[in-house]
Amino acid sequence: MRNPNLCRYIMLIFIMLGLILSGISGLIFGIETLHPLFIIGILISFVSLIFGILSIRCPICHRQLHLTGITPDDFCPFCGEKL
């Protein structure tokens, strides 16, 4: 079984990594032309969001858990089972 809380942390880390990469690219190279580093940062953030949507689910009832927040969930809000 996958731990949805671990998947949430992985998603948040990669979203932040992508946004930091895009921000550094904007600061160094400017925003008048899109630098490839900026596009890569946005793609990392987008792919990690898709990963979160697909993997942050209850292992018992397989319903989508909330994506926001850093605090881990102890119980599924739908079936009430311990995560």
Helices and strands as residue ranges (DSSP letters): H 4-29, H 36-55
